[in-house]
Each structure stands twice: as structure tokens, then as C-alpha cells.
Amino acid sequence: MLTNDPDHGLTSDYLKILKQLSKAEIFINTAVFCTIEKSDCWLGRHCNTLDTHALDNEKYRNLMLRAKDLGHEISFHGYSQVSNTRDDFSKGLDYFKNVFGDYPKVYVE
């Protein structure tokens, strides 16, 4: 299975690609963040809301739900790009379940 890391992933081109892949019976795993936090740390500057979307973005969330409907797998990449404390990680797993109906089968670090 191919894995799509969400860093620097926006919604604009994904749906066409996901549809073509599923039509060809090629399914990918997309790892998602729950949110993109504002931070001045390296990860906050490297991966931010100008070039990365997360599940708290309605368009991106709907895209990932559509991807799942097309047969692609959605995995967990963490609560955010900068915060993966135990509490935030657990909160993110619950957020993921609330969006997709089940806890993720895969965690991509």
C-alpha cells in the first residue's frame, strides 16, 4: 500500500487523483492531523495552515471522508504537527473516531 503523508497537503488536487487511483484499483493510505497548530517551533514553521490542511478544515475533512468512501485508508498522523503529548494524542484518536466512526487501524509517524 502507498502512504500519503499529509505535510504540505491541500485539498485542491486530491479528489481527481484519488478518483483515478481508485478507478485503477490502486488504494492509498493518507495520514491525517486533527489540527494544524500555530507555533514558532521548526515544525510549526515547516508545516502550517498556509500549506497543510487537517481534519478541522471542513473541506479537507469532507475530502478524507470521500477518500474513505472510494476505498482509500485514512490513518492517524497525530493530533497536530507539533503537539503529541499523551493527552493530545488521546484527544486526537477520539476526534478521528468522531469523524470516521472508528479508531484508526494505522498510525503513521
VMD Tcl script that draws the C-alpha trace (Angstrom):
set ca {
  {0.00 0.00 0.00}
  {1.19 3.51 -0.80}
  {1.24 6.06 2.01}
  {0.46 9.72 1.56}
  {1.95 11.90 4.29}
  {-0.23 15.00 4.89}
  {2.58 17.50 5.37}
  {2.02 20.18 2.75}
  {-1.23 18.66 1.59}
  {-4.03 20.93 0.41}
  {-7.44 19.89 -0.90}
  {-7.25 21.40 -4.38}
  {-5.84 18.46 -6.37}
  {-6.53 15.44 -4.22}
  {-10.01 14.39 -5.35}
  {-9.07 13.97 -9.03}
  {-6.06 11.88 -8.03}
  {-7.98 9.77 -5.51}
  {-10.75 9.05 -8.03}
  {-8.28 7.99 -10.73}
  {-6.36 5.77 -8.33}
  {-9.49 4.02 -7.07}
  {-10.74 3.60 -10.65}
  {-7.46 1.79 -11.35}
  {-7.95 -0.21 -8.12}
  {-4.93 1.43 -6.54}
  {-5.65 2.45 -2.98}
  {-3.52 4.66 -0.79}
  {-3.23 5.35 2.89}
  {-3.45 9.03 3.81}
  {-2.26 10.02 7.27}
  {-4.15 12.95 8.78}
  {-3.67 15.50 11.53}
  {-6.67 16.67 13.56}
  {-5.49 20.28 13.57}
  {-2.56 22.44 12.49}
  {-1.31 24.38 15.48}
  {0.28 27.81 15.26}
  {3.77 27.56 16.68}
  {7.12 29.22 16.17}
  {8.96 25.90 16.55}
  {10.57 24.33 13.48}
  {7.60 22.02 12.79}
  {5.18 24.92 13.19}
  {7.07 26.93 10.58}
  {7.66 23.92 8.30}
  {4.07 22.72 8.30}
  {1.42 25.42 8.74}
  {-2.12 26.34 7.68}
  {-0.87 28.07 4.52}
  {0.28 24.78 3.03}
  {-1.27 21.97 5.08}
  {-4.84 21.06 5.95}
  {-6.18 18.92 8.78}
  {-9.49 17.42 9.84}
  {-10.62 20.65 11.49}
  {-10.76 22.13 7.97}
  {-14.24 21.25 6.66}
  {-13.19 20.86 3.01}
  {-10.27 18.62 3.93}
  {-12.41 16.58 6.35}
  {-15.02 16.06 3.61}
  {-12.29 15.11 1.17}
  {-10.93 12.47 3.56}
  {-14.44 11.11 4.11}
  {-14.83 10.90 0.32}
  {-11.43 9.20 0.04}
  {-12.57 6.60 2.57}
  {-15.78 6.07 0.56}
  {-13.63 5.49 -2.54}
  {-11.79 2.69 -0.70}
  {-8.69 4.53 0.44}
  {-7.46 4.10 4.00}
  {-7.19 7.03 6.38}
  {-4.63 6.74 9.17}
  {-3.69 8.88 12.15}
  {-0.64 11.15 11.96}
  {-1.11 12.75 15.36}
  {-3.21 15.43 16.95}
  {-1.15 18.12 15.22}
  {2.18 18.67 13.57}
  {3.70 20.00 16.80}
  {1.79 18.52 19.73}
  {1.72 14.85 20.51}
  {1.57 14.79 24.27}
  {-0.22 11.75 25.63}
  {-3.36 13.81 26.31}
  {-3.36 15.42 22.86}
  {-2.69 12.07 21.19}
  {-5.68 10.53 23.01}
  {-7.83 13.56 22.20}
  {-6.81 13.17 18.56}
  {-7.79 9.49 18.49}
  {-11.23 10.39 19.81}
  {-11.50 13.22 17.24}
  {-10.57 10.73 14.48}
  {-13.24 8.28 15.69}
  {-15.82 11.06 15.79}
  {-15.08 11.92 12.14}
  {-14.68 8.42 10.67}
  {-16.76 6.27 13.02}
  {-13.89 4.05 14.15}
  {-10.47 4.43 15.66}
  {-7.66 4.34 13.09}
  {-6.12 0.99 12.19}
  {-2.79 2.63 11.37}
  {-0.62 5.32 12.96}
  {1.95 6.94 10.70}
  {4.73 8.84 12.43}
}
mol new
graphics top color blue
foreach p $ca { graphics top sphere $p radius 0.5 }
foreach p [lrange $ca 0 end-1] q [lrange $ca 1 end] { graphics top cylinder $p $q radius 0.2 }
display resetview
